[in-house]
Structure formats: C-alpha cells, structure tokens
Amino acid sequence: MNILLVRHGETTWNREGRYQGRTDIPLSETGQAQVHALGNRLRNVPISVALASPLSRARTTAEAVLAGRTPPCPLDLDPGLLEISHGAWEGQLASDVERDHAEMFGVWRTAPGRDAPAGPGAETLGDVEARAWLVLERVCARLGADDTALIAAHDAVNRVLLCRVLGLPLQQVWKFRQAPATLNVLSGRSITDLQVVRLNDCEHAESLLHAAQHRAL
C-alpha cells in the first residue's frame, strides 16, 4: 500500500511568516498554482482513499489532486489532521514571537520534544502525534496491498508522522523540510513497516534551491 502525504499549498500567512495553527487561512494565488501543479503530477496515480484536514488550505489542496477523476474519489475531512494549535502565537509574526517569547520560542525552534507547547496555551508535538497517528492507522486498515491513499495535511502533522515512520525522536522534527504543496510517499505492507520512498518532493511547484530557501515556521 502507498500513502501520498502532502502539505497544503502556500498561504499569505506562510509568505509573511505568521503562525497559522488552527486559523483557517485560504491558499494564496501562488498556493492555488502549486496545488494545481501537484494535481497534474498525480493525475494518473490511482487513489482509492482520500482524507484531508478540515481547514480550507488542506481541503482545497486535496480537492485539486482529486479533481476530474473518473470515477470520483470521495474526500473525507478528519479533525485528527488539523494543524498544531499555536495558542496565543496564532496570527503573530515569527520575528515578534522570537522577541516577546524568547525562551519558549527557542525551545520550540531547536528541540521541542514531545511535551514543549507550540506557544502559550498551545498543543505539543506529542498531542499532534497521538491524534494524527490514529488517522494513519485507520487509513492503512482500509487499504489493500495495491491501494493508494491521499492525506492532505499540514507542516507539523506531516513532520510528526514522518518522524515516527523514520524512527526519529520528536526533538529531530526540524531536521527535514515540508515545503508548500510538497509530496511525501510512504509505502509498505502495513503501518508497522512503512518506508519513506519520497520526502519533501516539491519539484512540481518549486525550483531545486528555492525549496531549500523556504523555511517553515
């Protein structure tokens, strides 16, 4: 079975460097173009199961991938895929957060681990992993050996799932990137033996070095 784990396209808050979290910010024009390109890239890949975060930036990304398929693939929205809550940081520029919450920001951006909150009153990576992994378990239980699922989610959600599949502690969550509209491919016989086949593959949307320049919050 295969899992296409994608991140939503760019939003204006991504571009500005603002923490989004649970705030429902739509895709920007650039983000729309990115997810359209992702849809074109995946148009010949059969998808039997599709899930997305209920936030519009992830839902729209999934809809772009599923558009025009015959027969149509239904899209389920699962709150387990919601982006990490950033609490009081939501809507704030990262530069302002670094100035006003230097100690908490420093922990979050270096080695947050399972229990460090992503802002005052926010979730932890452990919280996100607990709910997102349950979603992945349910998806894998629905798939046959040759089936493929689409999961459209968010930066933190993708990172914790990838860390668990790779066997990385959550302190290492910043050791790889998740660019806007990026594609990760997981493959295996079951959830317990998934392998990462592609990681942060965004060649459909970004040039090689531009993707390296985009730093997620």
Residue pairs with C-beta under 8 A, 6 or more apart in sequence:
1 140
1 143
1 144
1 145
1 146
1 147
1 148
1 149
1 187
1 188
1 189
1 190
2 147
2 148
2 149
2 185
2 186
2 187
2 197
3 136
3 139
3 140
3 148
3 149
3 151
3 185
3 186
3 187
3 194
4 42
4 45
4 47
4 65
4 148
4 149
4 150
4 151
4 183
4 184
4 185
5 151
5 153
5 158
5 161
5 162
5 183
5 184
5 185
5 186
6 38
6 61
6 62
6 65
6 150
6 151
6 152
6 153
6 181
6 182
6 183
6 184
7 61
7 152
7 153
7 154
7 155
7 158
7 178
7 179
7 180
7 181
7 182
8 27
8 31
8 35
8 53
8 55
8 57
8 58
8 60
8 61
8 152
8 153
8 154
8 180
8 181
9 27
9 28
9 30
9 31
9 32
9 33
9 34
9 35
9 38
9 57
9 60
9 61
9 180
9 181
9 205
10 27
10 28
10 30
10 31
10 34
10 180
10 181
11 20
11 25
11 26
11 27
11 28
11 31
11 57
12 25
12 28
13 19
13 20
13 23
13 25
13 91
14 20
14 28
14 31
14 180
14 217
15 28
15 30
16 93
17 93
17 94
17 95
17 217
18 91
18 92
18 93
18 94
18 217
19 86
19 89
19 90
19 91
19 92
19 94
19 97
19 119
19 217
20 57
20 83
20 86
20 90
20 217
21 83
21 84
21 85
21 86
21 87
21 89
21 90
21 118
21 119
21 122
22 55
22 82
22 83
22 85
22 86
22 90
23 90
23 91
24 55
24 56
24 57
25 56
25 57
26 56
26 57
26 60
27 34
27 35
27 56
27 57
27 60
27 61
30 180
31 57
31 180
31 181
32 60
32 64
33 205
34 180
34 181
34 204
34 205
34 206
35 60
35 61
35 64
35 65
35 181
36 64
37 181
37 204
37 205
38 61
38 64
38 65
38 181
38 183
38 204
38 205
39 64
39 65
39 66
39 67
40 204
41 183
41 204
42 65
42 150
42 183
43 68
45 148
46 148
47 65
47 66
47 69
47 73
47 148
47 149
47 150
48 73
48 143
48 147
48 148
48 149
49 73
49 139
49 142
49 143
49 147
49 148
49 149
49 150
50 62
50 65
50 66
50 73
50 74
50 75
50 76
50 149
50 150
50 151
50 152
51 62
51 75
51 76
51 77
51 78
51 81
51 135
51 139
51 149
51 150
51 151
51 152
52 58
52 59
52 61
52 62
52 75
52 76
52 77
52 78
52 81
52 151
52 152
52 153
53 59
53 77
53 78
53 79
53 81
53 82
53 83
53 152
53 153
53 154
53 157
54 77
54 78
54 79
54 81
54 82
55 82
55 83
55 154
58 81
58 83
58 152
58 153
58 154
59 75
59 77
59 152
61 152
61 181
62 75
62 150
62 152
63 75
65 150
65 152
66 72
66 73
66 75
66 150
73 150
78 135
79 131
80 131
80 132
80 134
80 135
81 132
81 135
81 151
81 152
81 153
81 154
81 157
82 131
82 154
82 157
83 153
83 154
83 155
83 156
83 157
84 118
84 122
84 123
84 125
84 127
84 128
84 154
84 156
84 157
85 118
85 119
85 121
85 122
85 123
86 118
86 119
86 122
87 117
87 118
87 119
87 120
87 121
87 122
87 123
88 119
88 120
88 121
88 122
89 97
89 101
89 118
89 119
89 120
89 122
90 119
94 105
94 217
97 105
97 119
98 105
98 109
101 119
101 120
104 116
104 117
104 119
104 120
107 116
108 116
108 117
108 118
108 119
109 174
110 174
111 171
112 118
112 124
112 125
112 170
112 171
112 173
113 125
113 126
113 169
113 170
113 171
114 124
114 125
114 126
114 129
114 170
115 124
115 126
116 124
116 125
117 123
117 124
118 124
118 125
118 156
125 156
125 159
125 160
125 170
125 173
126 170
128 156
128 157
128 160
129 160
129 161
129 163
129 164
129 170
132 153
132 157
132 160
132 161
133 160
133 161
133 164
135 151
136 151
136 161
136 191
137 191
139 149
139 151
140 149
140 190
140 191
140 194
142 149
143 149
145 189
155 178
155 216
155 217
156 173
158 178
158 184
159 173
159 174
159 176
159 178
160 170
160 173
162 168
162 176
162 184
162 196
162 199
163 169
163 170
163 172
163 173
165 186
165 194
165 195
165 196
166 196
168 175
176 199
176 200
177 200
177 211
177 212
177 214
177 215
177 216
178 184
178 200
178 216
179 200
179 202
179 205
179 206
179 211
179 214
179 216
180 202
180 205
180 206
180 214
181 202
181 204
181 205
182 200
182 201
182 202
182 205
182 211
183 198
183 201
183 202
183 204
184 196
184 198
184 199
184 200
184 201
185 196
185 197
185 198
185 201
186 194
186 195
186 196
186 197
187 194
187 195
187 197
188 194
188 195
200 211
202 211
206 214
